[in-house]
């Protein structure tokens, strides 16, 4: 053990860090015990917390480990000075944020996040508020931090000085140390994705879930997310009021439908018929199912089941997705939010709570809400976003593994689509007469294109191809409806099968518009069979259209159109975001905006040929207004529902 004494600073750093975060978590547990203990398996916050704390501390320990190993003994004084400053700096920050956490939680019902960082922008106002409202907490915090600083000066050398060691021995040992820190930081050797905040989600109580994190992590994540939040000014400037007015021009809602000046787009959407028993809603989101793979839309003959089902509902033949990633598709279909230069709101820090979703709207109406996925729901931060925004039940790979049932196939991305639809059908049957909303998300149509053998007649000779995966995804769609039609819930449910986006998006144009063309099919009571909607439409038009079938009035902030109410004389429009380029299309005209450049306009021929035309300044302003509005709604927290009255 004496030989390993040179690693003492790392051991002590991790141990003290764990002591701070664990004591803080215990304190928070008792502070909010009355609420936390109502959550099933609330004790999960402690093992989850230990895991998340180790991730953070192992990341922070890697640099000291490198310096201790590779700097020669003659640099020992420099190394020790660095270790003391580095260790106490981060431990001090960890302690400071944990001390600030109780009052922050009381105010915002979650651990410190981007709002915590926003306070730093307004020090005068914030300091005044803190002194008036949290003076006792401030005094206690400074007393504790003062004691810590005293011990830092007195005991720093004892805990964070390394010792001389044979250079060769340190080099030999370093791979093991690096491996342990790497393992601790990733917290898994089998997962392809590092553990993130979504892994702390185990309940429907957002506060309880966040207690499994630590506040340094949540603040650091919020800071990291800022870079993804985009800068709409790089496309141009526009007054907020003008931007709102221009966006409203493209909506169906009239001036008297808007209900709250503080939430500029909040409006009432009435159904054709009020139903005593409203219909359920199921969204079956298909991974990468572009129109080019759908036979009924003129694509490859890979979707016989979808093509057959199209005779039973309303087929959208001219629908365009808003982006090229699953989270962008989720954003459009589940929230109806405008695409922007930012990351999808699924991943952004300021939308993890209180952001509008269909689940939130339907939950207010008494629906059970769920997300069902064959993979790990922590991917792309989905679980965290859904859990904080109306989804009561998150069913993912771990639930498949623990339910004792036999499933057909588990691949790289999780359980197959066939298993997903089986799980979902059983889940829906168990709801009985209870109204429900569910988002199902497929996985099989994704590289490396794995699926169970013997289900399809391959399109390509090589099994693992996108074409064969498309055929298998289509097979699973057919299987789902085959099972659902045998169940009582079927006749009282509106279903939609829709793609999140196309496969790899590429093309010679600034925006490869043909790669944004996707299928959608609505089946259910009140839906005209064998019909098609052929007008140009956007993915953001789908959620308001779906609500129109359910038999209830809804108040929503969605700017998309209820296509069932759209006057045929009104021009169709679609909005697409491709990397940092935004396209705003009205019929066959498209305005394309690039960062810090004048917008360009093109006439579209067959989706693949863009012919430059003179810029219509008004259309360009409308395009800019949608980008500006998306940024403003997010930053100002104005894309939400009013709180339900108790």
VEXDREN-2710 file (C-alpha; in Angstrom, 1 decimal):
% VEXDREN-2710
k/r/px/py/pz
1/UNK/0.0/0.0/0.0
2/UNK/2.9/2.3/0.7
3/UNK/3.9/2.1/-3.0
4/UNK/0.4/3.4/-3.9
5/UNK/0.7/6.4/-1.6
6/UNK/1.4/8.7/-4.5
7/UNK/-2.3/8.2/-5.5
8/UNK/-3.5/9.4/-2.2
9/UNK/-4.7/12.8/-3.6
10/UNK/-7.0/11.1/-6.0
11/UNK/-8.5/8.7/-3.4
12/UNK/-9.0/11.7/-1.0
13/UNK/-10.6/13.8/-3.7
14/UNK/-13.1/11.2/-4.6
15/UNK/-13.8/10.3/-1.0
16/UNK/-14.4/13.9/0.1
17/UNK/-16.5/14.6/-3.0
18/UNK/-18.7/11.6/-2.2
19/UNK/-19.0/12.7/1.4
20/UNK/-20.3/16.1/0.3
21/UNK/-22.8/14.9/-2.3
22/UNK/-24.0/12.0/-0.1
23/UNK/-24.6/14.1/3.0
24/UNK/-26.3/16.7/0.8
25/UNK/-28.6/14.0/-0.7
26/UNK/-29.5/12.7/2.7
27/UNK/-30.3/16.2/3.9
28/UNK/-32.4/16.8/0.9
29/UNK/-34.2/13.5/1.4
30/UNK/-35.2/14.4/4.9
31/UNK/-36.0/18.0/3.9
32/UNK/-38.5/16.7/1.2
33/UNK/-39.2/13.4/2.8
34/UNK/-43.0/13.8/2.9
35/UNK/-43.1/14.1/-0.9
36/UNK/-40.3/11.7/-1.8
37/UNK/-41.5/8.7/0.2
38/UNK/-44.7/8.8/-1.9
39/UNK/-42.7/7.6/-4.8
40/UNK/-42.4/3.9/-5.2
41/UNK/-38.8/2.7/-4.7
42/UNK/-37.8/6.2/-3.6
43/UNK/-34.6/4.7/-2.1
44/UNK/-33.3/4.4/-5.6
45/UNK/-32.0/7.9/-5.3
46/UNK/-29.1/6.7/-3.1
47/UNK/-27.6/4.0/-5.4
48/UNK/-28.3/6.2/-8.5
49/UNK/-26.8/9.1/-6.7
50/UNK/-23.7/7.2/-5.8
51/UNK/-23.3/6.2/-9.5
52/UNK/-23.8/9.8/-10.8
53/UNK/-21.4/11.2/-8.1
54/UNK/-18.7/8.7/-9.1
55/UNK/-19.2/9.7/-12.8
56/UNK/-18.5/13.3/-12.0
57/UNK/-15.6/12.7/-9.6
58/UNK/-13.9/10.2/-11.9
59/UNK/-14.1/12.8/-14.8
60/UNK/-12.5/15.4/-12.5
61/UNK/-9.8/13.0/-11.3
62/UNK/-8.4/12.2/-14.7
63/UNK/-6.2/15.3/-15.1
64/UNK/-4.6/14.9/-11.6
65/UNK/-3.9/11.3/-12.4
66/UNK/-2.1/12.2/-15.6
67/UNK/0.0/14.8/-13.9
68/UNK/0.9/12.6/-10.9
69/UNK/1.9/9.8/-13.3
70/UNK/3.9/11.7/-16.0
71/UNK/5.5/14.6/-14.3
72/UNK/8.9/13.6/-13.0
73/UNK/9.8/13.8/-9.3
74/UNK/11.8/17.0/-9.8
75/UNK/8.5/18.7/-10.5
76/UNK/6.9/17.5/-7.3
77/UNK/6.5/21.0/-5.8
78/UNK/4.6/22.2/-8.9
79/UNK/2.5/19.0/-8.9
80/UNK/1.6/19.4/-5.2
81/UNK/0.6/23.0/-5.5
82/UNK/-1.6/22.2/-8.5
83/UNK/-3.2/19.3/-6.8
84/UNK/-4.1/21.4/-3.7
85/UNK/-5.6/24.3/-5.8
86/UNK/-7.4/22.0/-8.3
87/UNK/-8.9/19.7/-5.6
88/UNK/-10.1/22.4/-3.3
89/UNK/-11.4/24.5/-6.3
90/UNK/-13.7/21.7/-7.5
91/UNK/-14.7/20.5/-4.0
92/UNK/-15.5/24.1/-3.1
93/UNK/-17.7/24.5/-6.1
94/UNK/-19.4/21.1/-5.5
95/UNK/-20.1/22.1/-1.9
96/UNK/-21.2/25.6/-2.9
97/UNK/-23.8/24.4/-5.4
98/UNK/-25.1/21.7/-2.9
99/UNK/-25.5/24.4/-0.2
100/UNK/-27.5/26.5/-2.7
101/UNK/-29.7/23.5/-3.6
102/UNK/-32.3/23.4/-0.8
103/UNK/-33.6/26.9/-1.4
104/UNK/-33.4/26.4/-5.2
105/UNK/-35.5/23.3/-5.0
106/UNK/-38.1/25.0/-2.8
107/UNK/-38.4/27.7/-5.5
108/UNK/-38.2/25.7/-8.7
109/UNK/-38.9/22.1/-7.7
110/UNK/-35.7/20.8/-9.2
111/UNK/-32.0/20.9/-8.7
112/UNK/-30.1/24.0/-9.9
113/UNK/-30.2/24.3/-13.7
114/UNK/-29.9/26.9/-16.3
115/UNK/-32.0/29.3/-14.2
116/UNK/-29.2/29.1/-11.6
117/UNK/-26.8/30.3/-14.3
118/UNK/-29.2/33.0/-15.6
119/UNK/-29.1/34.6/-12.1
120/UNK/-25.4/35.4/-12.7
121/UNK/-26.4/37.8/-15.5
122/UNK/-28.4/40.0/-13.1
123/UNK/-26.3/40.2/-10.0
124/UNK/-27.8/43.5/-8.7
125/UNK/-31.4/42.2/-8.8
126/UNK/-30.5/38.7/-7.6
127/UNK/-28.3/39.8/-4.7
128/UNK/-31.1/42.1/-3.5
129/UNK/-33.7/39.3/-3.7
130/UNK/-31.4/36.8/-1.9
131/UNK/-30.6/39.3/0.9
132/UNK/-34.3/39.8/1.4
133/UNK/-35.6/36.3/1.1
134/UNK/-32.7/34.0/2.0
135/UNK/-30.5/35.9/4.4
136/UNK/-30.4/33.0/6.9
137/UNK/-29.4/30.6/4.2
138/UNK/-26.7/33.0/2.9
139/UNK/-25.2/33.4/6.4
140/UNK/-25.1/29.6/7.0
141/UNK/-23.6/29.0/3.6
142/UNK/-20.8/31.6/4.1
143/UNK/-20.1/30.2/7.5
144/UNK/-19.7/26.7/6.2
145/UNK/-17.6/27.8/3.2
146/UNK/-15.5/29.9/5.6
147/UNK/-14.8/26.8/7.7
148/UNK/-13.9/24.8/4.6
149/UNK/-11.5/27.5/3.4
150/UNK/-9.8/27.5/6.8
151/UNK/-9.3/23.7/6.6
152/UNK/-8.1/24.0/3.0
153/UNK/-5.2/26.2/4.1
154/UNK/-4.5/24.1/7.2
155/UNK/-5.0/20.6/5.9
156/UNK/-4.4/20.9/2.1
157/UNK/-0.9/19.4/2.2
158/UNK/-2.0/16.5/4.3
159/UNK/-4.8/15.4/2.0
160/UNK/-3.7/16.5/-1.5
161/UNK/0.1/16.3/-1.7
162/UNK/1.5/13.3/-3.6
163/UNK/4.8/11.6/-2.8
164/UNK/7.8/10.5/-4.7
165/UNK/7.5/7.2/-6.5
166/UNK/9.5/5.2/-9.0
167/UNK/8.8/6.7/-12.4
168/UNK/8.7/3.3/-14.1
169/UNK/6.2/1.9/-11.5
170/UNK/3.9/4.9/-12.1
171/UNK/3.9/4.3/-15.8
172/UNK/3.2/0.6/-15.4
173/UNK/0.3/1.3/-13.0
174/UNK/-1.2/4.1/-15.1
175/UNK/-3.2/1.9/-17.5
176/UNK/-5.0/0.4/-14.6
177/UNK/-5.7/3.8/-13.0
178/UNK/-6.8/5.2/-16.3
179/UNK/-9.1/2.2/-16.9
180/UNK/-10.7/2.5/-13.4
181/UNK/-11.3/6.3/-13.9
182/UNK/-12.7/5.7/-17.4
183/UNK/-15.0/3.0/-16.1
184/UNK/-16.1/5.2/-13.3
185/UNK/-16.7/8.1/-15.7
186/UNK/-18.7/6.1/-18.2
187/UNK/-20.2/3.9/-15.5
188/UNK/-20.6/1.1/-18.0
189/UNK/-18.4/-1.0/-20.4
190/UNK/-21.3/-2.4/-22.3
191/UNK/-23.3/0.7/-23.2
192/UNK/-22.4/2.5/-26.4
193/UNK/-23.5/5.8/-24.8
194/UNK/-22.2/7.4/-21.7
195/UNK/-24.5/7.5/-18.7
196/UNK/-26.4/10.8/-18.5
197/UNK/-29.1/12.5/-16.5
198/UNK/-31.8/10.3/-18.1
199/UNK/-30.4/7.3/-16.2
200/UNK/-31.5/9.0/-13.0
201/UNK/-35.1/8.8/-14.1
202/UNK/-37.0/6.1/-12.3
203/UNK/-40.2/7.7/-11.3
204/UNK/-42.9/10.1/-12.4
205/UNK/-41.8/12.7/-9.8
206/UNK/-39.2/15.0/-11.4
207/UNK/-38.0/16.2/-8.0
208/UNK/-37.3/12.7/-6.7
209/UNK/-35.5/11.9/-9.9
210/UNK/-33.2/14.9/-9.6
211/UNK/-32.3/14.0/-6.1
212/UNK/-30.4/11.1/-7.7
213/UNK/-28.2/13.6/-9.4
214/UNK/-25.8/16.1/-7.9
215/UNK/-26.1/19.8/-8.4
216/UNK/-22.7/20.4/-9.8
217/UNK/-23.6/18.0/-12.6
218/UNK/-27.0/19.7/-13.3
219/UNK/-25.4/23.1/-13.4
220/UNK/-22.5/21.9/-15.6
221/UNK/-25.0/20.2/-18.0
222/UNK/-27.0/23.5/-18.2
223/UNK/-23.8/25.4/-19.0
224/UNK/-22.8/22.8/-21.6
225/UNK/-26.3/23.0/-23.2
226/UNK/-26.0/26.8/-23.7
227/UNK/-23.8/26.3/-26.7
228/UNK/-26.5/24.2/-28.3
229/UNK/-29.2/26.8/-27.9
230/UNK/-28.4/28.6/-31.1
231/UNK/-28.2/32.3/-32.0
232/UNK/-31.1/33.5/-34.1
233/UNK/-29.4/36.8/-34.6
234/UNK/-27.1/35.2/-37.1
235/UNK/-30.1/35.0/-39.5
236/UNK/-31.2/38.6/-39.0
237/UNK/-33.1/40.7/-36.5
238/UNK/-36.8/41.3/-36.0
239/UNK/-39.0/42.8/-33.4
240/UNK/-40.7/40.1/-31.3
241/UNK/-44.1/41.6/-31.8
242/UNK/-43.6/41.6/-35.6
243/UNK/-42.3/38.0/-35.5
244/UNK/-45.3/36.8/-33.6
245/UNK/-47.7/38.6/-35.9
246/UNK/-46.1/37.0/-39.0
247/UNK/-46.2/33.5/-37.5
248/UNK/-49.9/34.0/-36.6
249/UNK/-50.6/34.7/-40.3
250/UNK/-49.9/31.0/-41.0
251/UNK/-52.1/29.7/-38.2
252/UNK/-55.8/28.8/-38.4
253/UNK/-56.7/30.3/-35.1
254/UNK/-58.4/33.7/-35.3
255/UNK/-57.7/36.8/-33.1
256/UNK/-60.5/35.8/-30.7
257/UNK/-59.2/32.3/-30.2
258/UNK/-56.0/33.4/-28.3
259/UNK/-56.4/33.2/-24.6
260/UNK/-53.4/34.5/-22.8
261/UNK/-51.2/37.5/-23.7
262/UNK/-48.3/36.1/-21.7
263/UNK/-48.3/32.9/-23.8
264/UNK/-48.6/34.5/-27.2
265/UNK/-49.8/31.5/-29.2
266/UNK/-52.0/29.8/-26.6
267/UNK/-55.4/29.3/-28.2
268/UNK/-58.5/27.1/-28.0
269/UNK/-58.9/24.3/-30.5
270/UNK/-62.4/22.9/-30.7
271/UNK/-63.2/19.4/-32.0
272/UNK/-65.9/18.7/-34.6
273/UNK/-67.9/16.8/-31.9
274/UNK/-67.6/16.7/-28.2
275/UNK/-67.5/13.1/-27.0
276/UNK/-68.6/11.8/-23.7
277/UNK/-65.8/9.2/-23.9
278/UNK/-62.8/10.8/-25.7
279/UNK/-60.7/8.6/-27.9
280/UNK/-57.3/7.3/-27.0
281/UNK/-54.2/8.4/-29.0
282/UNK/-51.3/6.3/-30.0
283/UNK/-48.3/7.7/-32.0
284/UNK/-46.1/5.0/-33.6
285/UNK/-43.0/7.0/-34.5
286/UNK/-40.9/5.2/-37.1
287/UNK/-37.1/5.5/-37.1
288/UNK/-35.9/6.9/-40.5
289/UNK/-38.8/5.8/-42.6
290/UNK/-38.4/8.2/-45.4
291/UNK/-41.0/8.5/-48.2
292/UNK/-38.4/7.1/-50.7
293/UNK/-38.9/3.7/-49.0
294/UNK/-42.7/3.7/-49.0
295/UNK/-44.3/2.0/-52.0
296/UNK/-47.6/3.9/-51.8
297/UNK/-45.7/7.2/-52.0
298/UNK/-43.8/6.2/-55.1
299/UNK/-40.8/4.8/-53.3
300/UNK/-39.2/1.4/-53.2
301/UNK/-41.7/-1.6/-52.7
302/UNK/-40.6/-2.1/-49.1
303/UNK/-43.8/-1.3/-47.2
304/UNK/-46.6/-3.7/-48.2
305/UNK/-48.2/-3.6/-44.8
306/UNK/-48.2/0.2/-44.6
307/UNK/-49.5/0.4/-48.2
308/UNK/-52.4/-2.0/-47.3
309/UNK/-53.2/0.0/-44.1
310/UNK/-53.4/3.2/-46.1
311/UNK/-56.8/2.0/-47.4
312/UNK/-58.1/2.1/-43.8
313/UNK/-57.2/5.7/-43.0
314/UNK/-56.0/9.1/-44.0
315/UNK/-52.6/9.1/-45.8
316/UNK/-50.4/12.2/-46.0
317/UNK/-48.7/12.2/-49.3
318/UNK/-46.9/15.6/-49.2
319/UNK/-45.6/15.8/-45.6
320/UNK/-42.2/17.1/-44.6
321/UNK/-40.2/16.5/-41.4
322/UNK/-38.6/19.4/-39.6
323/UNK/-35.1/17.9/-39.2
324/UNK/-32.7/15.1/-39.6
325/UNK/-32.5/13.6/-36.1
326/UNK/-34.9/11.6/-34.0
327/UNK/-35.0/14.3/-31.3
328/UNK/-36.1/16.8/-33.9
329/UNK/-38.9/14.5/-35.1
330/UNK/-39.9/13.9/-31.5
331/UNK/-39.9/17.7/-31.0
332/UNK/-42.3/18.2/-33.9
333/UNK/-44.7/15.3/-33.4
334/UNK/-44.9/15.5/-29.6
335/UNK/-44.6/19.2/-28.9
336/UNK/-45.4/20.9/-32.3
337/UNK/-42.5/23.2/-31.6
338/UNK/-40.9/25.1/-34.5
339/UNK/-37.5/23.9/-35.6
340/UNK/-34.7/26.3/-34.8
341/UNK/-30.8/26.6/-35.0
342/UNK/-30.7/25.2/-31.5
343/UNK/-30.6/21.6/-30.5
344/UNK/-34.0/20.0/-30.2
345/UNK/-35.8/21.0/-27.1
346/UNK/-35.6/17.4/-26.0
347/UNK/-32.0/18.0/-25.2
348/UNK/-32.0/21.7/-24.1
349/UNK/-31.8/22.5/-20.4
350/UNK/-34.6/25.1/-20.2
351/UNK/-37.2/22.8/-21.6
352/UNK/-36.9/19.8/-19.2
353/UNK/-39.9/20.9/-17.2
354/UNK/-43.1/22.8/-18.0
355/UNK/-42.7/22.6/-21.7
356/UNK/-45.8/21.9/-23.8
357/UNK/-46.3/18.3/-25.0
358/UNK/-49.3/16.3/-26.1
359/UNK/-48.7/14.3/-23.0
360/UNK/-49.0/17.3/-20.8
361/UNK/-52.2/18.5/-22.6
362/UNK/-53.8/15.0/-22.4
363/UNK/-52.7/14.5/-18.8
364/UNK/-54.6/17.6/-17.9
365/UNK/-57.7/15.9/-19.4
366/UNK/-57.3/12.8/-17.3
367/UNK/-55.4/10.6/-19.7
368/UNK/-52.7/8.1/-18.7
369/UNK/-49.6/8.9/-20.7
370/UNK/-46.6/6.8/-21.6
371/UNK/-43.5/6.4/-23.8
372/UNK/-42.7/2.9/-25.0
373/UNK/-39.3/2.1/-26.5
374/UNK/-37.3/-1.0/-27.1
375/UNK/-34.0/0.7/-26.5
376/UNK/-32.7/2.7/-23.5
377/UNK/-34.8/5.8/-22.9
378/UNK/-31.8/7.8/-21.7
379/UNK/-30.7/8.0/-25.3
380/UNK/-30.7/11.7/-26.5
381/UNK/-32.0/12.7/-23.1
382/UNK/-35.5/11.4/-24.0
383/UNK/-36.4/10.0/-20.6
384/UNK/-35.5/13.2/-18.8
385/UNK/-37.5/15.4/-21.2
386/UNK/-40.5/13.1/-21.2
387/UNK/-40.5/12.6/-17.5
388/UNK/-40.5/16.3/-16.9
389/UNK/-43.2/17.1/-19.5
390/UNK/-46.3/15.0/-18.9
391/UNK/-45.2/11.4/-19.6
392/UNK/-46.2/9.4/-16.5
393/UNK/-44.8/6.0/-17.5
394/UNK/-41.6/5.4/-19.4
395/UNK/-41.2/1.8/-20.6
396/UNK/-37.9/0.9/-22.1
397/UNK/-35.3/-1.9/-22.5
398/UNK/-35.0/-2.5/-18.8
399/UNK/-38.7/-3.2/-18.6
400/UNK/-38.6/-5.7/-21.4
401/UNK/-35.8/-7.5/-19.6
402/UNK/-37.5/-7.6/-16.2
403/UNK/-41.1/-8.6/-17.2
404/UNK/-40.3/-12.3/-17.6
405/UNK/-41.7/-12.6/-21.1
406/UNK/-39.8/-14.1/-24.0
407/UNK/-39.1/-11.7/-26.9
408/UNK/-38.0/-12.3/-30.5
409/UNK/-34.8/-10.4/-30.7
410/UNK/-32.5/-7.9/-28.9
411/UNK/-30.1/-6.0/-31.0
412/UNK/-27.6/-3.2/-30.6
413/UNK/-30.3/-0.6/-30.2
414/UNK/-32.5/-2.7/-28.0
415/UNK/-35.5/-4.9/-28.5
416/UNK/-36.9/-5.3/-32.0
417/UNK/-39.9/-3.5/-33.4
418/UNK/-41.8/-6.8/-33.3
419/UNK/-41.1/-7.0/-29.5
420/UNK/-42.1/-3.3/-29.2
421/UNK/-45.5/-3.8/-30.7
422/UNK/-46.1/-6.9/-28.6
423/UNK/-45.2/-5.0/-25.4
424/UNK/-47.3/-2.0/-26.4
425/UNK/-50.3/-4.1/-27.3
426/UNK/-50.2/-5.8/-23.9
427/UNK/-49.7/-2.5/-22.2
428/UNK/-52.8/-0.9/-23.9
429/UNK/-55.0/-4.0/-23.2
430/UNK/-54.2/-3.5/-19.5
431/UNK/-55.6/0.0/-19.6
432/UNK/-59.1/-1.3/-19.8
433/UNK/-61.6/1.6/-20.1
434/UNK/-59.0/4.2/-19.0
435/UNK/-58.2/6.9/-21.6
436/UNK/-54.6/6.8/-22.6
437/UNK/-52.0/8.5/-24.8
438/UNK/-48.8/6.7/-25.8
439/UNK/-45.8/7.4/-27.9
440/UNK/-44.2/4.3/-29.4
441/UNK/-40.7/4.6/-30.9
442/UNK/-39.2/2.0/-33.2
443/UNK/-35.5/1.0/-33.2
444/UNK/-34.9/-1.7/-35.8
445/UNK/-34.5/0.5/-38.8
446/UNK/-31.1/1.8/-37.7
447/UNK/-27.6/0.8/-38.4
448/UNK/-26.4/-2.0/-38.0
449/UNK/-29.9/-3.0/-39.2
450/UNK/-30.5/-6.0/-37.0
451/UNK/-33.7/-7.9/-36.9
452/UNK/-34.9/-11.5/-36.3
453/UNK/-34.5/-13.9/-39.2
454/UNK/-37.4/-15.5/-41.0
455/UNK/-39.9/-12.6/-40.8
456/UNK/-39.5/-11.1/-44.2
457/UNK/-38.5/-12.0/-47.8
458/UNK/-35.3/-9.9/-48.1
459/UNK/-35.1/-7.2/-50.6
460/UNK/-31.3/-7.3/-50.7
461/UNK/-29.2/-10.5/-50.7
462/UNK/-27.2/-9.2/-47.8
463/UNK/-29.3/-9.3/-44.6
464/UNK/-28.1/-6.2/-42.8
465/UNK/-29.2/-3.4/-45.2
466/UNK/-31.4/-0.4/-44.8
467/UNK/-33.9/-1.8/-47.4
468/UNK/-34.3/-5.1/-45.4
469/UNK/-34.6/-3.2/-42.1
470/UNK/-37.3/-1.1/-43.7
471/UNK/-39.2/-4.2/-44.7
472/UNK/-38.9/-5.6/-41.2
473/UNK/-40.1/-2.3/-39.7
474/UNK/-43.1/-2.5/-42.1
475/UNK/-43.7/-6.1/-41.0
476/UNK/-43.9/-4.9/-37.4
477/UNK/-46.3/-2.2/-38.3
478/UNK/-48.6/-4.8/-39.8
479/UNK/-48.2/-7.1/-36.8
480/UNK/-49.2/-4.3/-34.4
481/UNK/-52.4/-3.5/-36.2
482/UNK/-53.2/-7.2/-36.6
483/UNK/-53.0/-7.6/-32.8
484/UNK/-54.7/-4.3/-32.0
485/UNK/-57.7/-5.0/-34.1
486/UNK/-58.5/-8.0/-32.0
487/UNK/-58.6/-5.9/-28.8
488/UNK/-61.4/-3.8/-27.3
489/UNK/-59.2/-0.6/-27.2
490/UNK/-58.8/-0.5/-31.0
491/UNK/-62.3/0.8/-31.7
492/UNK/-61.8/3.7/-29.3
493/UNK/-58.3/4.7/-30.4
494/UNK/-56.8/7.1/-33.0
495/UNK/-53.5/5.8/-34.3
496/UNK/-50.9/7.5/-36.4
497/UNK/-47.8/5.9/-38.0
498/UNK/-45.3/8.6/-38.9
499/UNK/-41.6/8.9/-39.5
500/UNK/-39.3/10.9/-37.3
501/UNK/-37.1/11.7/-40.3
502/UNK/-35.5/10.1/-43.3
503/UNK/-32.3/8.1/-43.4
504/UNK/-29.0/9.9/-44.0
505/UNK/-29.8/13.4/-45.3
506/UNK/-27.6/14.5/-48.1
507/UNK/-27.8/16.2/-51.5
508/UNK/-26.3/18.8/-53.6
509/UNK/-28.7/21.6/-52.6
510/UNK/-28.3/23.8/-49.6
511/UNK/-31.2/21.9/-48.1
512/UNK/-31.9/18.4/-49.7
513/UNK/-35.7/18.9/-49.6
514/UNK/-36.4/15.4/-51.1
515/UNK/-34.8/13.9/-48.1
516/UNK/-37.3/15.6/-45.8
517/UNK/-40.3/13.9/-47.4
518/UNK/-41.9/11.4/-44.9
519/UNK/-45.1/9.3/-44.6
520/UNK/-47.9/9.6/-42.1
521/UNK/-51.1/7.6/-41.8
522/UNK/-53.9/8.2/-39.4
523/UNK/-56.3/5.4/-38.6
524/UNK/-59.2/5.4/-36.2
525/UNK/-62.8/6.4/-35.4
526/UNK/-63.9/9.5/-37.3
527/UNK/-61.0/9.2/-39.8
528/UNK/-62.0/8.9/-43.4
529/UNK/-60.9/5.6/-44.9
530/UNK/-58.9/5.4/-48.0
531/UNK/-58.5/9.2/-48.1
532/UNK/-55.3/11.2/-48.7
533/UNK/-54.2/14.6/-47.8
534/UNK/-52.1/15.9/-50.7
535/UNK/-51.5/19.5/-49.8
536/UNK/-48.0/20.5/-48.7
537/UNK/-47.8/20.1/-44.9
538/UNK/-45.2/20.1/-42.1
539/UNK/-44.6/17.7/-39.3
540/UNK/-45.6/20.4/-36.8
541/UNK/-49.1/20.3/-38.3
542/UNK/-49.6/16.7/-37.1
543/UNK/-50.1/17.2/-33.4
544/UNK/-52.9/19.8/-33.7
545/UNK/-54.5/17.6/-36.4
546/UNK/-54.4/14.6/-34.1
547/UNK/-56.1/16.5/-31.3
548/UNK/-59.0/17.4/-33.6
549/UNK/-60.0/13.7/-33.6
550/UNK/-60.2/13.1/-29.9
551/UNK/-63.5/14.7/-29.1
552/UNK/-62.3/17.3/-26.6
553/UNK/-61.5/21.0/-26.7
554/UNK/-57.9/21.8/-26.1
555/UNK/-55.9/24.9/-25.2
556/UNK/-52.5/24.7/-26.8
557/UNK/-49.6/27.0/-27.8
558/UNK/-48.9/25.0/-31.0
559/UNK/-48.5/27.1/-34.2
560/UNK/-49.0/24.2/-36.5
561/UNK/-52.3/23.8/-38.4
562/UNK/-55.2/21.5/-37.8
563/UNK/-55.2/20.2/-41.4
564/UNK/-58.8/19.1/-41.0
565/UNK/-59.8/22.7/-40.7
566/UNK/-57.4/24.2/-43.3
567/UNK/-59.2/26.1/-46.0
568/UNK/-58.2/24.5/-49.4
569/UNK/-57.4/27.9/-50.7
570/UNK/-54.7/28.5/-48.2
571/UNK/-51.2/27.6/-49.4
572/UNK/-49.4/24.7/-47.9
573/UNK/-46.1/25.3/-46.1
574/UNK/-43.3/23.3/-44.5
575/UNK/-40.3/24.2/-42.3
576/UNK/-37.1/22.4/-42.4
577/UNK/-33.9/22.7/-40.4
578/UNK/-30.6/21.2/-41.8
579/UNK/-27.6/21.7/-39.6
580/UNK/-27.5/25.5/-39.2
581/UNK/-29.5/26.1/-42.4
582/UNK/-33.2/26.8/-42.2
583/UNK/-35.7/26.4/-45.1
584/UNK/-39.2/27.9/-45.2
585/UNK/-41.3/26.5/-48.0
586/UNK/-44.6/27.8/-49.3
587/UNK/-45.9/25.6/-52.1
588/UNK/-43.1/25.5/-54.6
589/UNK/-41.2/28.5/-53.3
590/UNK/-38.5/28.1/-50.6
591/UNK/-36.5/30.7/-48.7
592/UNK/-33.2/29.3/-47.4
593/UNK/-31.5/31.1/-44.5
594/UNK/-27.8/30.6/-43.8
595/UNK/-25.9/32.1/-40.8
596/UNK/-24.7/35.6/-41.4
597/UNK/-25.8/35.6/-45.1
598/UNK/-28.6/37.2/-47.0
599/UNK/-31.5/34.7/-47.5
600/UNK/-31.9/33.0/-50.9
601/UNK/-35.1/32.0/-52.6
602/UNK/-35.6/29.1/-55.0
603/UNK/-38.4/27.5/-57.1
604/UNK/-38.7/23.8/-56.4
605/UNK/-38.9/21.3/-59.2
606/UNK/-39.7/17.7/-58.2
607/UNK/-38.0/18.2/-54.7
608/UNK/-34.6/17.7/-56.2
609/UNK/-34.0/20.7/-58.4
610/UNK/-33.9/24.2/-56.9
611/UNK/-34.0/27.1/-59.4
612/UNK/-32.8/30.4/-58.0
613/UNK/-35.4/33.2/-58.2
614/UNK/-35.7/36.8/-57.0
615/UNK/-36.1/37.0/-53.3
616/UNK/-39.6/37.9/-52.1
617/UNK/-38.8/40.1/-49.2
618/UNK/-42.1/39.5/-47.4
619/UNK/-41.7/35.7/-47.6
620/UNK/-38.1/36.1/-46.3
621/UNK/-39.4/38.1/-43.3
622/UNK/-42.0/35.4/-42.7
623/UNK/-39.2/32.8/-42.8
624/UNK/-37.1/34.8/-40.3
625/UNK/-40.1/35.3/-38.1
626/UNK/-40.5/31.6/-37.5
627/UNK/-36.8/31.2/-36.5
628/UNK/-36.9/34.3/-34.2
629/UNK/-40.1/33.1/-32.7
630/UNK/-38.8/29.6/-31.9
631/UNK/-35.8/31.2/-30.1
632/UNK/-37.9/33.6/-28.2
633/UNK/-40.5/31.1/-27.1
634/UNK/-37.8/28.8/-25.7
635/UNK/-35.7/31.5/-24.0
636/UNK/-38.7/33.3/-22.5
637/UNK/-40.4/30.1/-21.4
638/UNK/-43.6/31.0/-23.4
639/UNK/-44.3/27.6/-24.9
640/UNK/-46.4/26.0/-22.2
641/UNK/-49.9/25.4/-20.8
642/UNK/-51.5/27.4/-18.1
643/UNK/-51.4/25.5/-14.9
644/UNK/-54.5/23.4/-14.5
645/UNK/-56.9/24.8/-11.9
646/UNK/-57.2/22.6/-8.8
END
